[in-house]
């Protein structure tokens, strides 16, 4: 059953939030100082800080606009806007990696760092290989710092469409990058735990809980840094959850973790990358979850009216997706 976009289902992530620029990890001078000169409105709307060698630092906002960063705060692009030197980016990267980049080699091999507060740092650079395996990136040529926020109430309009689904079942929030998936899954977890459901959040990258920064409710436990398969096994065997929550399901092992939780009578709430059901069905692990009945509902998100716009909700029972 598909529920198309309408007044009752369209959502724009907004309202009170945690995680303005003041909560970002400290950056070396002068960039931390420059970020401190943002206006309150800019701090509230800040979504990404992108730093690339030889180019100005660019700030992207939830409204869809962007500005360059400089000594006076933000400005449009122009000849007077400072450009980032390789040595400056290296200092920023060292600070974000806590001056121990090799301690983060596993994350860097996957192209990211997770820093305090649940903010994700995407990393672009040259691959360092051992045989056919990427083990590190060095040198780093670009950084994308994505601002993590809690938005209480972001999922209010979506909740009635999901709470009608009987447990155990798997519910997926699908969307392309920056569509608000993690923000909505975080708010759903907070709301469900507040209602008395016992949740375990398998927070592999620390983005849902923010490493403890975001309030997830009285009845939520967090397995921080656990892989989704291992964390799900621990949750089911030792923590007695009603719901297991996880981010970015994609591999065959992740899909089997979802299946294992459901076989144990535990509901699953998870995010996946994809702009629609067709994208999910094009990926064998996710197609199998749809075909074997593990997934009972998929909410498809976009940025059409801002991050967290819910385009459609599919529920099992009206034919194949």
BAKERO-636782 format. One record per residue (C-alpha): x, y, z; residue in one letter. Coordinates in nm, 3 decimals, decimal comma. Layout:
! BAKERO-636782
{node {X; Y; Z}; a}
...
This chain:
! BAKERO-636782
{node {0,000; 0,000; 0,000}; x}
{node {0,149; 0,332; -0,106}; x}
{node {0,072; 0,657; 0,072}; x}
{node {0,167; 0,941; -0,164}; x}
{node {0,282; 1,284; -0,061}; x}
{node {0,006; 1,491; 0,093}; x}
{node {-0,061; 1,740; 0,366}; x}
{node {-0,067; 1,464; 0,626}; x}
{node {0,265; 1,305; 0,532}; x}
{node {0,498; 1,575; 0,397}; x}
{node {0,766; 1,659; 0,654}; x}
{node {1,034; 1,924; 0,669}; x}
{node {1,297; 1,868; 0,933}; x}
{node {1,300; 2,190; 1,130}; x}
{node {1,209; 2,342; 1,461}; x}
{node {1,418; 2,326; 1,776}; x}
{node {1,742; 2,145; 1,724}; x}
{node {2,063; 2,050; 1,892}; x}
{node {2,394; 2,078; 1,716}; x}
{node {2,459; 2,429; 1,588}; x}
{node {2,806; 2,529; 1,478}; x}
{node {2,904; 2,595; 1,838}; x}
{node {2,884; 2,220; 1,903}; x}
{node {3,117; 2,129; 1,618}; x}
{node {3,457; 1,984; 1,704}; x}
{node {3,721; 2,248; 1,761}; x}
{node {3,905; 2,332; 1,440}; x}
{node {4,252; 2,487; 1,427}; x}
{node {4,287; 2,862; 1,377}; x}
{node {4,169; 3,045; 1,187}; x}
{node {3,879; 2,820; 1,084}; x}
{node {3,731; 2,768; 1,429}; x}
{node {3,740; 3,144; 1,483}; x}
{node {3,576; 3,209; 1,147}; x}
{node {3,297; 2,960; 1,220}; x}
{node {3,243; 3,138; 1,550}; x}
{node {3,152; 3,452; 1,351}; x}
{node {2,847; 3,293; 1,189}; x}
{node {2,517; 3,457; 1,270}; x}
{node {2,272; 3,264; 1,493}; x}
{node {2,056; 3,195; 1,187}; x}
{node {2,354; 3,061; 0,994}; x}
{node {2,458; 2,837; 1,283}; x}
{node {2,105; 2,700; 1,307}; x}
{node {2,088; 2,624; 0,935}; x}
{node {2,445; 2,494; 0,888}; x}
{node {2,447; 2,147; 0,734}; x}
{node {2,800; 2,089; 0,599}; x}
{node {3,147; 2,240; 0,611}; x}
{node {3,345; 2,139; 0,300}; x}
{node {3,720; 2,195; 0,289}; x}
{node {3,916; 2,123; -0,029}; x}
{node {4,280; 2,196; -0,105}; x}
{node {4,323; 2,503; -0,322}; x}
{node {3,963; 2,617; -0,288}; x}
{node {3,763; 2,833; -0,046}; x}
{node {3,597; 2,664; 0,251}; x}
{node {3,228; 2,631; 0,161}; x}
{node {2,935; 2,614; 0,403}; x}
{node {2,615; 2,445; 0,290}; x}
{node {2,283; 2,519; 0,459}; x}
{node {1,965; 2,318; 0,506}; x}
{node {1,777; 2,575; 0,299}; x}
{node {1,986; 2,468; -0,003}; x}
{node {2,207; 2,776; -0,017}; x}
{node {2,582; 2,800; 0,030}; x}
{node {2,842; 3,060; 0,123}; x}
{node {3,221; 3,081; 0,147}; x}
{node {3,393; 3,108; 0,485}; x}
{node {3,641; 3,383; 0,566}; x}
{node {3,763; 3,624; 0,835}; x}
{node {3,432; 3,813; 0,840}; x}
{node {3,220; 3,501; 0,856}; x}
{node {3,040; 3,412; 0,534}; x}
{node {3,054; 3,578; 0,194}; x}
{node {2,978; 3,499; -0,171}; x}
{node {3,266; 3,365; -0,381}; x}
{node {3,512; 3,622; -0,506}; x}
{node {3,880; 3,700; -0,553}; x}
{node {3,927; 3,804; -0,190}; x}
{node {3,800; 3,478; -0,039}; x}
{node {4,084; 3,279; 0,124}; x}
{node {4,178; 2,945; -0,032}; x}
{node {4,275; 2,644; 0,172}; x}
{node {4,638; 2,539; 0,161}; x}
{node {4,740; 2,172; 0,180}; x}
{node {4,923; 2,233; 0,508}; x}
{node {4,612; 2,391; 0,661}; x}
{node {4,392; 2,098; 0,560}; x}
{node {4,651; 1,861; 0,708}; x}
{node {4,626; 2,046; 1,041}; x}
{node {4,247; 2,027; 1,035}; x}
{node {4,257; 1,657; 0,955}; x}
{node {4,508; 1,589; 1,235}; x}
{node {4,282; 1,769; 1,482}; x}
{node {3,972; 1,578; 1,372}; x}
{node {4,165; 1,249; 1,392}; x}
{node {4,279; 1,342; 1,743}; x}
{node {4,639; 1,356; 1,617}; x}
{node {4,634; 0,977; 1,566}; x}
{node {4,513; 0,914; 1,211}; x}
{node {4,638; 0,557; 1,211}; x}
{node {4,415; 0,484; 1,511}; x}
{node {4,127; 0,563; 1,272}; x}
{node {4,266; 0,362; 0,980}; x}
{node {3,964; 0,131; 0,958}; x}
{node {3,725; 0,424; 0,933}; x}
{node {3,948; 0,610; 0,689}; x}
{node {3,964; 0,305; 0,466}; x}
{node {3,585; 0,341; 0,440}; x}
{node {3,617; 0,712; 0,367}; x}
{node {3,501; 0,871; 0,690}; x}
{node {3,571; 0,968; 1,048}; x}
{node {3,309; 0,993; 1,323}; x}
{node {3,397; 1,264; 1,569}; x}
{node {3,258; 1,366; 1,908}; x}
{node {2,893; 1,460; 1,895}; x}
{node {2,802; 1,218; 1,617}; x}
{node {2,921; 1,448; 1,338}; x}
{node {3,046; 1,259; 1,036}; x}
{node {3,359; 1,366; 0,851}; x}
{node {3,377; 1,244; 0,492}; x}
{node {3,738; 1,215; 0,378}; x}
{node {3,873; 1,235; 0,023}; x}
{node {4,233; 1,146; -0,052}; x}
{node {4,475; 0,901; -0,206}; x}
{node {4,419; 0,536; -0,125}; x}
{node {4,695; 0,350; 0,057}; x}
{node {4,673; -0,020; -0,027}; x}
{node {4,798; -0,346; 0,107}; x}
{node {4,753; -0,579; -0,183}; x}
{node {4,403; -0,515; -0,316}; x}
{node {4,273; -0,372; 0,011}; x}
{node {4,250; -0,001; 0,092}; x}
{node {4,387; 0,043; 0,445}; x}
{node {4,423; 0,421; 0,471}; x}
{node {4,398; 0,754; 0,289}; x}
{node {4,709; 0,969; 0,261}; x}
{node {4,741; 1,252; 0,174}; x}
{node {4,395; 1,388; 0,243}; x}
{node {4,275; 1,642; -0,014}; x}
{node {3,919; 1,710; 0,101}; x}
{node {3,703; 1,699; 0,412}; x}
{node {3,325; 1,720; 0,444}; x}
{node {3,207; 1,783; 0,801}; x}
{node {2,836; 1,701; 0,827}; x}
{node {2,657; 1,858; 1,122}; x}
{node {2,454; 1,612; 1,331}; x}
{node {2,138; 1,746; 1,494}; x}
{node {1,856; 1,620; 1,707}; x}
{node {1,523; 1,760; 1,590}; x}
{node {1,257; 1,669; 1,849}; x}
{node {0,926; 1,602; 1,678}; x}
{node {1,078; 1,559; 1,331}; x}
{node {0,907; 1,221; 1,290}; x}
{node {0,568; 1,313; 1,440}; x}
{node {0,380; 1,304; 1,111}; x}
{node {0,540; 0,973; 1,015}; x}
{node {0,475; 0,790; 1,341}; x}
{node {0,108; 0,698; 1,286}; x}
{node {0,192; 0,532; 0,954}; x}
{node {0,454; 0,311; 1,120}; x}
{node {0,292; 0,236; 1,454}; x}
{node {0,004; 0,059; 1,283}; x}
{node {0,248; -0,208; 1,166}; x}
{node {0,239; -0,516; 1,389}; x}
{node {0,562; -0,637; 1,548}; x}
{node {0,788; -0,812; 1,480}; x}
{node {0,861; -0,643; 1,153}; x}
{node {1,136; -0,448; 0,987}; x}
{node {1,075; -0,086; 0,895}; x}
{node {1,315; 0,089; 0,658}; x}
{node {1,369; 0,462; 0,612}; x}
{node {1,509; 0,497; 0,260}; x}
{node {1,655; 0,804; 0,095}; x}
{node {1,955; 0,946; -0,086}; x}
{node {2,242; 1,109; 0,106}; x}
{node {2,141; 1,417; 0,310}; x}
{node {1,770; 1,332; 0,299}; x}
{node {1,732; 1,330; 0,677}; x}
{node {1,731; 0,954; 0,737}; x}
{node {1,944; 0,958; 1,052}; x}
{node {1,758; 1,259; 1,193}; x}
{node {1,423; 1,083; 1,156}; x}
{node {1,543; 0,746; 1,283}; x}
{node {1,692; 0,922; 1,587}; x}
{node {1,364; 1,099; 1,660}; x}
{node {1,159; 0,782; 1,612}; x}
{node {1,390; 0,598; 1,853}; x}
{node {1,355; 0,876; 2,109}; x}
{node {0,976; 0,879; 2,075}; x}
{node {0,936; 0,502; 2,095}; x}
{node {1,167; 0,473; 2,394}; x}
{node {0,970; 0,753; 2,557}; x}
{node {0,654; 0,550; 2,505}; x}
{node {0,802; 0,262; 2,702}; x}
{node {0,938; 0,041; 2,425}; x}
{node {1,272; -0,115; 2,515}; x}
{node {1,516; -0,015; 2,242}; x}
{node {1,871; -0,111; 2,162}; x}
{node {2,047; 0,122; 1,920}; x}
{node {2,330; -0,054; 1,738}; x}
{node {2,524; 0,264; 1,665}; x}
{node {2,816; 0,145; 1,455}; x}
{node {2,939; 0,493; 1,364}; x}
{node {2,807; 0,690; 1,660}; x}
{node {2,577; 0,901; 1,444}; x}
{node {2,241; 0,809; 1,597}; x}
{node {2,334; 0,866; 1,961}; x}
{node {2,608; 1,120; 1,897}; x}
{node {2,824; 0,918; 2,136}; x}
{node {2,579; 1,004; 2,416}; x}
{node {2,515; 1,363; 2,309}; x}
{node {2,157; 1,302; 2,193}; x}
{node {1,880; 1,203; 2,432}; x}
{node {1,727; 0,874; 2,317}; x}
{node {1,486; 0,816; 2,602}; x}
{node {1,460; 0,633; 2,933}; x}
{node {1,417; 0,289; 2,778}; x}
{node {1,702; 0,299; 2,523}; x}
{node {2,039; 0,125; 2,541}; x}
{node {2,320; 0,205; 2,297}; x}
{node {2,580; -0,036; 2,161}; x}
{node {2,835; 0,215; 2,039}; x}
{node {3,093; 0,112; 1,781}; x}
{node {2,953; -0,239; 1,733}; x}
{node {2,901; -0,371; 1,383}; x}
{node {2,537; -0,426; 1,298}; x}
{node {2,564; -0,808; 1,288}; x}
{node {2,759; -0,840; 1,615}; x}
{node {2,557; -0,570; 1,791}; x}
{node {2,228; -0,726; 1,690}; x}
{node {2,337; -1,065; 1,827}; x}
{node {2,436; -0,907; 2,159}; x}
{node {2,115; -0,704; 2,175}; x}
{node {1,889; -1,002; 2,112}; x}
{node {2,074; -1,240; 2,344}; x}
{node {2,145; -1,016; 2,641}; x}
{node {1,945; -0,691; 2,639}; x}
{node {1,588; -0,806; 2,570}; x}
{node {1,480; -0,534; 2,327}; x}
{node {1,140; -0,476; 2,174}; x}
{node {1,311; -0,284; 1,893}; x}
{node {1,662; -0,281; 1,747}; x}
{node {1,757; 0,042; 1,569}; x}
{node {2,044; 0,068; 1,320}; x}
{node {2,179; 0,298; 1,050}; x}
{node {2,275; 0,230; 0,687}; x}
{node {2,187; -0,133; 0,625}; x}
{node {2,336; -0,243; 0,294}; x}
{node {2,553; -0,553; 0,300}; x}
{node {2,445; -0,916; 0,305}; x}
{node {2,569; -0,940; 0,665}; x}
{node {2,362; -0,634; 0,763}; x}
{node {2,054; -0,782; 0,597}; x}
{node {2,104; -1,109; 0,783}; x}
{node {2,123; -0,913; 1,112}; x}
{node {1,782; -0,762; 1,034}; x}
{node {1,647; -1,107; 0,955}; x}
{node {1,798; -1,256; 1,273}; x}
{node {1,633; -0,992; 1,493}; x}
{node {1,295; -1,047; 1,332}; x}
{node {1,324; -1,426; 1,371}; x}
{node {1,379; -1,361; 1,742}; x}
{node {1,056; -1,163; 1,762}; x}
{node {1,225; -0,822; 1,770}; x}
{node {1,116; -0,528; 1,558}; x}
{node {1,382; -0,350; 1,352}; x}
{node {1,400; 0,016; 1,252}; x}
{node {1,679; 0,091; 1,007}; x}
{node {1,793; 0,335; 0,741}; x}
{node {1,905; 0,246; 0,390}; x}
{node {2,040; 0,440; 0,093}; x}
{node {1,806; 0,459; -0,205}; x}
{node {1,572; 0,707; -0,372}; x}
{node {1,285; 0,459; -0,392}; x}
{node {1,176; 0,096; -0,380}; x}
{node {1,327; 0,035; -0,721}; x}
{node {1,670; 0,127; -0,586}; x}
{node {1,629; -0,112; -0,294}; x}
{node {1,522; -0,395; -0,521}; x}
{node {1,831; -0,338; -0,738}; x}
{node {2,052; -0,439; -0,443}; x}
{node {2,033; -0,815; -0,379}; x}
{node {2,053; -0,807; 0,005}; x}
{node {1,773; -0,551; 0,028}; x}
{node {1,566; -0,717; -0,244}; x}
{node {1,580; -1,040; -0,043}; x}
{node {1,450; -0,861; 0,267}; x}
{node {1,155; -0,732; 0,066}; x}
{node {1,087; -1,062; -0,108}; x}
{node {1,100; -1,286; 0,198}; x}
{node {0,860; -1,071; 0,402}; x}
{node {1,113; -0,944; 0,653}; x}
{node {1,041; -0,580; 0,565}; x}
{node {0,687; -0,468; 0,641}; x}
{node {0,717; -0,099; 0,554}; x}
{node {0,943; 0,144; 0,370}; x}
{node {0,924; 0,522; 0,411}; x}
{node {1,095; 0,699; 0,121}; x}
{node {1,257; 1,033; 0,205}; x}
{node {1,392; 1,318; -0,006}; x}
{node {1,506; 1,680; 0,020}; x}
{node {1,229; 1,815; -0,202}; x}
{node {1,090; 2,036; 0,073}; x}
{node {1,403; 2,020; 0,284}; x}
{node {1,572; 1,724; 0,458}; x}
{node {1,320; 1,476; 0,592}; x}
{node {1,049; 1,519; 0,328}; x}
{node {0,852; 1,193; 0,323}; x}
{node {0,755; 1,117; -0,035}; x}
{node {0,569; 0,790; 0,017}; x}
{node {0,513; 0,510; 0,266}; x}
{node {0,483; 0,156; 0,136}; x}
{node {0,324; -0,107; 0,360}; x}
{node {0,315; -0,479; 0,291}; x}
{node {-0,026; -0,615; 0,207}; x}
{node {-0,112; -0,455; -0,127}; x}
{node {0,110; -0,653; -0,362}; x}
{node {0,480; -0,658; -0,423}; x}
{node {0,669; -0,327; -0,391}; x}
